[in-house]
Amino acid sequence: MQTNSYYILLLLSFFCIQFTNAQEFGKKEKINLNVAKKDTNSIKKDSVITVLKDSIIKVKNDTIKTDSIKKSKEVIDGIITHDAEDYTIQNAKDKTVTLYNKAQVTYTDIDLKAGIIILDYKNNTVYAKGIKDSLGYHQRPVFKQGGQESEQDSILFNFKTKKALVYGVKTDQDGIITYGEKTKRVNDSTIYMRKLRFTTSKKDNPDYYIATNKAKLVPGKKIIVGGSNLVLADVPTPVYLPFAYFPLTDKRTSGFIIPSWGDSNSQGFFLQNGGYYFALSDYFDLTVLGDIYTNGSWGLRGDSNYRVRYKFSGNFSIRFENIIQSIKGLSDFSRATNFNIAWRHSQDSKASPNSRFSASVNLGSSRFFRESLNETNGSQFLTNTLSSSISYYKNFVGTPFNMNVSATHSQNTNTRVINMTLPSLQLNMDRIYPFTGKNGVKKNPIQKIGVNYSMQADNRITTTDDEFFTSKMFKNARVGFQHNVSANTNIKAFKYFTLSPSINYKDVWYLKSISKRFDNTIKNNEGLEVGGTVTDTISGFNRFNEYNLGVSLSTNIYGTFNFKKGRLKAIRHTIRPSISYGYRPDFAQQHLRTVQSSSIPIAFETYTPFDNGIYGGPSSGLSNSIGISVNNVLEAKVAPKDPDSDEEDKKITILNNLNFSTSYNIAADSLRWSPVSVSAGTRLFKDKLALNANASLDPYQVNSEGQRIDKFNPGLFRLTNLGVTANYSLSSKDFEKDKDDNKKQNQEGNGAQNTPDVFGNDFPTTNNFAGNPRNRQNNQEETTKETKLYRANIPWTLNLVYAMNYSNPNGLGGSVTNNSLMFSGDVELSPKWKVGFSSGYDIKENAFTYTRLNFSRDLDSWRFNFSWTPFGTNSSYYFFIGVKSSVLSDLKWDKNKPPDRRLF
């Protein structure tokens, strides 16, 4: 709870002190050195004698500079002004000044406004109050200084004793609104308050407040509160605290984070996400959270956010969980230790325009999110891959070269196979034109020749979860270097065609190669020596190179069909045909080696020393092929509905694409044609429905064993693969009428251009640390919605995705491998009630997929949320009700039931 609002009392004190000095401004202290003639004995007893023996003697000796009496220091550094709309009365007899109606007194950055302000020089007091009339009590005193502001019923301050009484004060600091019935200022360091109410509700009659009878404030240091009670809708609740202590600071402070609680069938009762927040500096922080379960399971998490303005920002998170199932000694007892590391780092573009460092890391145990019991990890239950990338980019100014050094990681959580590059270096040269004419002119094909160069060096590691972060993962690391040089140009041919010749050269270096040999001592499963092939790894430099030549010819063909009647004016068909020729010699022949593969002498296999290389070996077989592709786009031009309007004709895309591609290998002795790849896509219903399809058509027949034979299909093509997807987004806004034209539908915010999120948004967790008052970096406080009757106009959204895959590769009978319908959306029953859902139906398996439901309620100053996964291995629920504001986010009640995981 933040209580910086009480600084306002100190500001009032400062204002009154300045006003006292203003009253004394222009006066000078004088010492009367004339002593009346009196009896000598009485004079000796008079205190003036002491003065004469001290400072007066020093005056006679001209030592005024060392006088012990110091002149009072003037503190007035501004002009005091006052004003009132109706009148200003100065009472010389009572020494008062009265300002009436919209009275205002200002001094430097201090501003006091009230209905009535009375300055009493005789009693050294200032009194401010509002005006009470038939309209009620208004123009309450408002005090401002800088960013500090308070409103109260009345103020009485003695600027001589520095004591004050404030009645009916109201302040708003950092989201906390404080109401105080009576406040007494004793001195500079102690303030007592009576009958206080703390709340974040901005209503005149707050939804809730924390009531306390007394409190003590030490300005700038702390506030100590007595017994406090939570009051909801003016009804006291049993929630009671005997006392409370709050430090006063305008900076982030360290503190405890209250955990959420619940119970699990397999882990028992638990506390989750409780811990401590460390405000280490203005640049970074640290949060340590923990989970504990009564069966012995536990978890630990550390989160840190950092930011240096105009340089970089990021966050780091590490999580570890030790999950125990059942009881030790029983047959179903199991233990799993999982971890996850996440790091996000981004560099400000202003920090260095020619270099950039970035990081996106997400790695750990493959089963972490599926076995985790913490509610914060539930939204990633369906994660199938984890990937990471750390990169540094450098542009060498004044040259065409740039460099990128990166470390990447890719992890399949199903197979638990991990692929890493530690590191990867790419050196690229932007395209240069070595034969350009004067001033860079490129007119003829020679001048248009562009040359590119790139070099890539990788150290690749393939490992598994069991060997991750151990020395074993580095034993099979593979290192390679690849150089690529390419040159191309283009020639205008036959007026409408573009001819593009190209040449590519590749040189690959390896530090390891392989050698295979036959070993007679290898035994089979029965212990008999049958022999077999053994692969040895040989360290040492080795290389190969290859090149290829190519040329392509392309053009654009336009066909327009005009219509004279109706709104449809024209249809345009764009065809982009392309034919290419490529030639590559057989580079593997010179590197081929032979080894016996079994105990049968005639069984041999061939290989190259580069077969296990990260870039593969040299290309085998002569390639002499022709490639053919055709791309089609179909568009229509439609006139507006009102022929007399000033609207322009609208262009509508009928087919985004309809592509065909295949190739013909001249060098092959059979099966020269490759399968025809077909893809098509379009959008319908004003871009709300996106349809995409792809297929593979094989021109050759298959034999009884499913092998392709060099004989064409009688039906021209055989369907080997088919995929269809349909995305549809719909909302209540699509049925609303525009206010200016009832014939037009309001298309605002339908988001049809993007694929809908059928898995739904991540539901907020019950103990969302982002809303904690100690970490407001990412917090976005919710706003209160205005209540109104929806009646029949209930806002809603619906996202649908249909996916189907058919496969028949060998022609022996195809099958549907995937056939599912996924859907998500929400229904806003009222401005403050919302229901969200995400699910799907597997048509092939005749079952529902992962399903989540969410119910949320806006309670003005509070929010309610209930998230539920009703069935499946991830069945769970989370319940939360608490204050919206981050300042009092610990004022909540939550309960969750995590899923009962089965680890093995």
WOURVEN-V955622 format. One record per pair of residues at least 24 apart in sequence whose ideal C-beta (glycine too) atoms are under 8 Angstrom apart, sorted by sequence separation. I is the first residue (numbers start at 1). J is the second residue. If there is no record, write none. Layout:
i = <I;I>
j = <J;J>
This chain:
i = <81;82;96;97;115;117;129;130;163;176;177;192;193;208;222;254;269;270;283;297;298;317;318;340;362;386;387;403;404;429;457;482;483;513;514;554;633;634;657;675;695;696;799;819;820;833;850;861;875;80;81;95;96;103;114;115;129;148;162;175;177;191;192;207;208;211;222;223;254;268;269;283;297;317;339;340;362;363;385;386;402;403;428;429;456;457;482;483;512;513;553;554;632;633;655;656;696;798;799;819;832;833;874;875;80;81;94;95;96;113;114;115;128;129;162;190;191;207;221;222;253;267;268;275;297;316;317;338;339;362;385;401;402;428;455;456;482;483;512;552;553;591;631;632;655;656;673;695;696;798;799;818;832;873;80;95;114;127;128;190;191;221;252;267;268;270;272;297;315;316;338;361;385;386;401;427;428;455;481;482;512;513;552;553;591;631;632;655;656;673;694;695;729;798;822;831;832;79;94;113;114;127;140;157;190;191;220;251;267;273;296;315;316;337;340;360;361;384;385;401;402;426;427;455;456;480;481;511;512;552;631;654;694;695;727;728;797;816;826;873;78;112;113;126;127;177;189;196;205;219;264;266;295;314;315;338;339;340;360;361;384;400;401;426;427;454;455;480;481;511;513;551;552;588;630;653;671;693;694;727;796;797;820;873;78;101;112;113;126;127;179;189;218;257;267;291;314;338;359;360;383;384;400;425;426;453;454;480;511;512;550;551;588;629;630;653;693;796;869;77;112;113;125;126;188;217;251;293;314;336;358;359;400;425;453;479;480;510;511;550;587;588;589;629;630;693;796;111;112;125;257;295;313;314;358;359;400;424;425;452;453;479;509;510;550;587;588;628;629;692;693;795;796;84;110;111;125;126;252;312;313;338;358;424;425;452;479;509;510;549;550;586;587;588;628;629;691;692;794;795;110;111;124;125;197;312;338;357;424;451;452;478;509;548;549;586;627;628;691;692;794;82;110;123;124;312;313;336;357;424;451;452;508;548;549;584;586;627;628;690;691;794;109;124;311;312;356;357;423;451;507;508;548;586;627;628;690;102;109;124;311;355;356;421;422;450;507;508;547;585;626;627;671;689;690;31;101;310;355;421;449;450;507;546;584;625;626;689;690;790;309;312;355;421;422;449;450;506;546;584;625;671;689;790;310;311;354;355;420;421;449;505;506;583;584;625;626;670;688;790;114;310;354;419;420;448;505;506;546;582;583;624;625;676;688;758;790;29;419;420;448;505;545;582;623;624;625;688;757;758;29;354;370;418;419;420;446;504;544;582;624;756;758;787;788;369;418;445;503;504;581;623;756;787;312;314;319;366;417;418;445;503;581;582;622;675;756;786;787;363;366;367;417;418;445;503;504;580;581;621;688;755;785;321;366;417;418;502;503;544;579;580;785;323;361;363;366;416;501;502;579;25;319;323;416;501;502;578;579;321;323;366;418;501;502;578;25;321;500;577;578;321;499;500;577;578;21;321;499;500;577;578;21;22;499;500;576;577;21;422;498;575;576;267;497;498;575;576;18;267;497;498;575;576;17;18;22;319;497;574;266;496;573;574;686;18;266;493;573;574;19;573;574;686;732;18;533;572;688;690;732;733;533;571;572;732;759;533;571;572;688;731;732;758;760;532;571;572;687;690;731;732;758;759;532;544;570;571;686;687;731;758;531;542;570;730;731;757;530;531;542;568;569;729;730;756;530;568;569;683;729;730;568;569;729;730;538;567;568;728;729;533;546;567;727;728;299;301;544;546;567;727;728;763;785;299;544;567;726;727;784;299;537;548;552;726;761;297;725;726;760;782;784;516;518;535;725;760;784;515;517;518;724;725;760;516;518;520;724;725;759;293;569;723;724;758;723;782;291;722;723;758;291;571;722;723;721;722;22;721;722;721;719;720;721;19;720;721;18;516;719;720;763;18;718;516;720;759;763;15;18;760;514;718;515;760;15;514;719;14;513;514;15;513;514;23;514;11;366;766;19;365;510;512;513;273;764;272;273;508;641;763;782;270;272;273;510;706;707;781;20;706;763;781;508;706;781;267;706;19;508;779;702;264;702;16;701;702;776;766;765;766;773;766;772;773;260;763;771;773;764;773;772;773;771;772;766;767;15;766;766;15;766;12;14;11;480;482;11;478;480;8;478;479;480;478;11;20;8;19;20;7;8;16;8;16;17;12;16;13;5;12;17;16;16;13;13;12;12;460;9;458;9;8;8;6;5;7;5;5;4;3;4;2;5;2;6;13;2;3;5;12;2;9;1;3;13;9;10;9;6;6;1;9;10;9;10;6;7;6;7;3;6;3;7;6;1;3;2;4;1;3;4;4;382;379;379;378;376;375;375;376;375;303;382;381;305;307;305;289;287;287;285;378;273;381;273;272;277;279;273;378;277;277;378;378;375;375;260;260;259;258;257;257;257;257;255;254;378;253;375;378;252;252;375;374;373;373;373;371;370;371;367;336;334;334;325;325;323;325;323;202;175;272;267;258;257;261;262;264;258;260;261;262;263;264;266;260;262;265;266;260;262;264;207;207;208;207;208;206;207;203;203;201;201;200;230;199;208;200;200;200;200;200;175;175;176;175;176;174;2;1;2;1;1>
j = <105;106;120;121;139;141;153;154;187;200;201;216;217;232;246;278;293;294;307;321;322;341;342;364;386;410;411;427;428;453;481;506;507;537;538;578;657;658;681;699;719;720;823;843;844;857;874;885;899;105;106;120;121;128;139;140;154;173;187;200;202;216;217;232;233;236;247;248;279;293;294;308;322;342;364;365;387;388;410;411;427;428;453;454;481;482;507;508;537;538;578;579;657;658;680;681;721;823;824;844;857;858;899;900;106;107;120;121;122;139;140;141;154;155;188;216;217;233;247;248;279;293;294;301;323;342;343;364;365;388;411;427;428;454;481;482;508;509;538;578;579;617;657;658;681;682;699;721;722;824;825;844;858;899;107;122;141;154;155;217;218;248;279;294;295;297;299;324;342;343;365;388;412;413;428;454;455;482;508;509;539;540;579;580;618;658;659;682;683;700;721;722;756;825;849;858;859;107;122;141;142;155;168;185;218;219;248;279;295;301;324;343;344;365;368;388;389;412;413;429;430;454;455;483;484;508;509;539;540;580;659;682;722;723;755;756;825;844;854;901;107;141;142;155;156;206;218;225;234;248;293;295;324;343;344;367;368;369;389;390;413;429;430;455;456;483;484;509;510;540;542;580;581;617;659;682;700;722;723;756;825;826;849;902;108;131;142;143;156;157;209;219;248;287;297;321;344;368;389;390;413;414;430;455;456;483;484;510;541;542;580;581;618;659;660;683;723;826;899;108;143;144;156;157;219;248;282;324;345;367;389;390;431;456;484;510;511;541;542;581;618;619;620;660;661;724;827;143;144;157;289;327;345;346;390;391;432;456;457;484;485;511;541;542;582;619;620;660;661;724;725;827;828;117;143;144;158;159;285;345;346;371;391;457;458;485;512;542;543;582;583;619;620;621;661;662;724;725;827;828;144;145;158;159;231;346;372;391;458;485;486;512;543;582;583;620;661;662;725;726;828;117;145;158;159;347;348;371;392;459;486;487;543;583;584;619;621;662;663;725;726;829;145;160;347;348;392;393;459;487;543;544;584;622;663;664;726;139;146;161;348;392;393;458;459;487;544;545;584;622;663;664;708;726;727;69;139;348;393;459;487;488;545;584;622;663;664;727;728;828;348;351;394;460;461;488;489;545;585;623;664;710;728;829;350;351;394;395;460;461;489;545;546;623;624;665;666;710;728;830;155;351;395;460;461;489;546;547;587;623;624;665;666;717;729;799;831;71;461;462;490;547;587;624;665;666;667;730;799;800;72;397;413;461;462;463;489;547;587;625;667;799;801;830;831;413;462;489;547;548;625;667;800;831;357;359;364;411;462;463;490;548;626;627;667;720;801;831;832;409;412;413;463;464;491;549;550;626;627;667;734;801;831;368;413;464;465;549;550;591;626;627;832;371;409;411;414;464;549;550;627;74;368;372;465;550;551;627;628;371;373;416;468;551;552;628;76;372;551;628;629;373;551;552;629;630;74;374;552;553;630;631;75;76;553;554;630;631;76;477;553;630;631;323;553;554;631;632;75;324;554;555;632;633;75;76;80;377;555;632;325;555;632;633;745;78;326;553;633;634;80;634;635;747;793;80;595;634;750;752;794;795;596;634;635;795;822;597;635;636;752;795;796;822;824;597;636;637;752;755;796;797;823;824;598;610;636;637;752;753;797;824;598;609;637;797;798;824;598;599;610;636;637;797;798;824;599;637;638;752;798;799;638;639;799;800;609;638;639;799;800;605;618;639;799;800;372;374;617;619;640;800;801;836;858;373;618;641;800;801;858;374;612;623;627;801;836;373;801;802;836;858;860;593;595;612;802;837;861;593;595;596;802;803;838;595;597;599;803;804;838;373;649;803;804;838;804;863;373;804;805;840;374;654;805;806;805;806;107;806;807;807;806;807;808;107;808;809;107;605;808;809;852;108;808;607;811;850;854;107;110;852;607;811;609;854;110;609;814;110;609;610;112;610;611;121;612;110;465;865;119;465;610;612;613;374;865;374;375;610;743;865;884;373;375;376;613;809;810;884;124;810;867;885;613;811;886;373;812;126;615;886;810;373;811;126;811;812;886;878;878;879;886;880;886;887;375;878;886;888;880;889;889;890;889;890;892;894;143;894;895;145;896;143;145;143;613;615;145;612;614;143;613;614;615;614;148;159;148;159;160;148;149;157;150;158;159;155;159;157;150;157;162;162;164;162;164;164;166;614;164;614;166;169;171;171;171;173;172;173;173;173;174;173;176;174;178;185;175;176;178;185;176;183;176;178;188;185;188;191;191;193;198;217;219;219;220;217;219;219;220;217;223;223;248;248;244;246;246;248;246;248;249;250;759;762;763;765;765;765;766;767;767;769;850;850;775;777;777;769;769;775;775;869;765;874;767;767;772;774;769;874;774;775;876;878;876;878;766;767;767;767;767;769;772;774;774;774;898;774;896;899;774;775;898;898;898;899;901;901;901;903;903;903;903;904;901;902;901;903;903;784;781;896;898;890;890;894;895;897;892;894;895;896;897;898;900;895;897;900;901;896;898;900;859;860;861;861;862;861;862;860;861;860;861;861;891;861;883;883;884;885;887;888;885;886;887;887;888;887;773;773;887;887;888>
